[in-house]
Amino acid sequence: MEKTINFRISEETKLELQFIAEKKEIKVSHLIREIITDFIENYYDVDNTIIMYSQTPIEVFLDDSNNDHFNQ
């Protein structure tokens, strides 16, 4: 599902985006989506690893009371 994001940019940046979009013969909104998508893909390509943190903590309990290995 697509969402709308509003943000402010300088007049100079807006003009640059319009210039680039015109050269590529696309709309500014399409150019911005392209830029954002490329940035996100490049962000994760640095290590080729994506780390996702769970929203729910995971608890692990180790019951090793019968093992004397740790008591030596």
TACOR-V343491 format. One line per field, one symbol per residue. phi: phi as a letter, one per 30 degrees, with the letter a starting at -180 (. if undefined). psi: psi as a letter, one per 40 degrees, with the letter a starting at -180 (. if undefined). burial: I if it has 9 or more other ideal C-beta (glycine too) atoms within 8 Angstrom, else O. A space follows every 50 residues. Layout:
phi->???
psi->???
burial->???
//
This chain:
phi->.dbcbcacbddddeddddddddddhbdeddddddddddddddeddechbc cccddcdccbcccbddcdedcd
psi->hiihhhiiiidddddddddddddefiiddddddddddddddddeedefhh hhhidhihhhhhgfdehedee.
burial->OOOOOOOOOOOOOIOOIIOIIOOOOOOIOIIIOIOOOOOOOOOIOOOOOO OOOOOOOOOOOOOOOOOOOOOO
//
